[in-house]
Amino acid sequence: MENLPFKIDNNDYVKLPRSIKTALVDGLLRFEEYAILVWLWLNANPRSGRAQVSYAGLSKDFKEKYSKNAVNKIMLELKRKKWVWFAKQQGRRSSFNVDISSYPLSDGTFKYINHRFKQESGRSESGIDEQSPAEVPEEVDDISQKLETEKKKLVARFSFSPEREDSRSQKNDTEKENKNNRSSRRPVRNFNPGTYEEERCFEIARYLEETDMSFMLSALKKYGLPRIENAYEKLKQASDGTIQNKGAYFNSLLSIADESG
């Protein structure tokens, strides 16, 4: 057998989760995003889960298959999808640090970056492009108005107010369901995500102040991660300190999305 033109060092390797491939196959990552994410993964420091890069450097690493501007857009998209986090780079040409979500660190733990996004202010830093009202199709606009109306009703329903009969009934039903499900509970504090999808559900469950992962894992199986992410973003937009039960409101947002679909 002909020898390889290079030597493979079996002592120099990193753990690369198959969920990245799944995200590519499921359309959650475009190929160029997948390629650069894997490249960042391979070049990250195993102690910090952080890679030091520059847009020009990444372009050269890929033999200029992607221009510097294209790399910029790809990196912003990876950040928007919360695969990575890095500080705002507007006007900078030097290298910068990139934190990688769920990177397996050398001490046996994983890199979590969700708190980084909470520290940022403003949507522009996450690289999210917004459509102007004129660019939104009329049909989509009608659906958005309908969803917005339903969201306002939900906010009013789950906001701080004197307890109504229907809310007491819902609370009683929830308590009964919790009692029936105690035997199959999976405490959030002991949960160890095995995939990127489970990690995102874990982060959302902590935001919702859930104590059990069963509902989130069931929702992941039933709705899929994109639906959960969508409901999560709508919840954060509506959360101004008035929503008393974020978990119930989140569940209702999932149901609304189900009905509108």
N, C-alpha and C positions, 0 to 999 in steps of 0.2 A: 504494500500500500504506500502511495506517495505521501511523504510527510507534508504537514501544513507549512505554509511559508512564514509562519510565526509560531511562537511558543505560547501555549495556554498555561497560565499560572493558576493552578487550582486553589492556591492559598489566597488569591486576590479576587474576591467576588462580593456582590451585594445581593440582598434579598429584593426581588422585584415581584410585586403582587400580581397575580393573574387578573385581578379585578380591573387593572389598567387595560388589558386586552379586551375584557368584557365591555368596558366603557367604549372602546373603539368600535367593536362589533355592534353594540346597541345604538350607536350614533351619538353618544354623549361626548365623544372626542372626535375631532377631525384628524386625518392622518398626520398632518403637519404638527398639530398640537400633541398628538401621541408621540411623534418622533422626538420633539424637543423635550417633552416631559421625561421620557426614558433617558435622554441624554443628561438632563439635570440630575436625575436619580443616580446615574452612574458616576457623576462627578461630584456629588455632595460629600461633605465631611461626615463620616459615620458617627462622630461624637455630637455634632450639632444639628444634623439634618439640614444643612444649609450649603448652597452652592454659590460661588462667586463668579459672576458672568458679566458680560457686556453685550449689547445688541450687535455691535460690530464683530465681536469675538465669536458669538454664536453663528453669525452669518458665515464667517471664515471656517468654523468647525464643520459646517454643512456644505463646504466647497462652493459657497455663494449660491446654493440652490434656492435659498430664501434670502432676499435682500434685507438690509438692516431695518428698513421700514416694515417689511413683512414680519420679521422676527419681533419687532416692537408690538405689532398687532396680535401676533400669536401669544406672546407673553401676557399681554393685557387680557386676552380671552381666557387663558389658563387661570389668571388671577380672578377674573369674574366668576369662573366656575369653581373657584376655591380649591383648586389643586395646589396652587402655590400662593405665596404672599411676598410682596416686596414693597419698599417705600416708593412714593411717587418719584418718577425719574424725569419729569419735564425739565428740559434745558441741560440735563447732565449727559456727558459722553463717556465718563469713566465707568469702571466696573462697579457692580453693586451686589448685595447679598440677596439670595432668594431662599426663603423657607419653604420646605416641601411638606405638604400635608401627609400625615401617617407614615413618614419615613421611619424605618426601623433603626433605632439608635443602638450604638455599641453597648450601652448599659442594659439592654433588654427592654427598654420602654419605646414609645413611639412619639413622633413629633406631632403636636397639635397646634394648629394655627388659627383656630376660630376666633380666639380673643383678639388677634391682630386686626380683624375686620371691624370688630366692635370699637376699636380705638380710633379708627379712621372716621373723619367727618366729611360728608358730601359724597354724592354718587359719582362725581367725575373722577375721583382717585381710583375707583375700581375699574375704570375703563368701560363703563356701560354706555352704549349709544342709545339716545332716546329719540323716538319718532315724534315729529311735530303732529298736531291734530290733523293737518291737511293730508298727511301721509297715511293715516289710518283708514282702511276701507270702511264704508258706511255700515256694512253688516257687522263687522267686528266692533265698531263703535257702539252699535245698539246692544250687542251682547255685553260690552264693557259697562254700559250704563245700567243694564239689568243686574250684573254682578255687583256693581257699586251700591245699588239700592239694597240688595240682599245683605251686603257687608254692613251697611249702616244699621239695618235692622238687627243684625247679629251683635254689633257693638253695643247697641242699646240694650239688647237682651242680656249680655254678659257684663255690663257695666255695673259699677257700684250703685246700688239703689235699694230701697226697702224690699225685702224678700217677698216675691210674689208666689202665688199658689203653684204656677207651673214650674218655677225654679225649684221650689221645695220638692215637688214631685220628681223632677229630674234628679235632684240630689239624692233622694231616697232610692230611685232606680239605680243610680250609679253605685251607691253603697251596697245594694243587694248584689249587683254584678261583681263588685270587688270581692265580696265575701265568697261568692261562688268560684272566683278565679284564683283564690289565694294559693291553692295547691300547685298551680302552674306558673306562679310568678317568677320573673327573672329580674331581681333588683338592679336598678341602674348603677348603684355604687359598685357592684361586683361584675358588671358587664364588660366583656373584653371583645371589642369589634374584631371580626375576622376578615371583613372586606371594606372597601371604601364606602359602599352603600350603607353598611351597618354602622360605620363610624359617623356618617352624616346623621343617621337616625339617632345615634347616641348623643351627638351634640344638640340636636333639636329637642330630644327628650329632656336634657339638662336645662335647656332654655325654658321649656314648658314646666319645669320643676316637677317632672314625673318621678315617681319612686320605682316604677316597674317598666320594663322594656317590652312587655308582651304586646301592648297596643301598637307601638311603633313598628315592631317587626311584623305584626299582622297587616298593618297598613302598607308596609313596604311590599309584602307579598301580593296584596290585593290591588294596590294602585300603582306601584312602581315609584322610583325615586323622583322623577321629574314632577309628578303630581304632588308629592310631599314637599319638595322644594318650593313649588309654586304657592302652596297653602302657607308655608312657613314665611315666605317673603311678604305675602298679604297680611299675615298676622303681625309681623314686625312693623309694617307701615301703619297699621291700625292701632298699635299699642302705644298709648300716650299716658298710661297710668290709670286708665278708667276701666280696663278689662279685668274683672275679678277672677275669672276662671279661664286662663289661657288655653288649657288642655281642651276644655269643652268647645271653646271658640275655634280652635284649630281643627277639631273633629268636624265642626259644622262647615268650615271652609272646604274641607275635603268632600263633604256631601254635596255642597253647592256645585263644586267643580264636576262632580259625578253626574249631577242632574243636567248641567248645562252642556256636558259632552254628549 
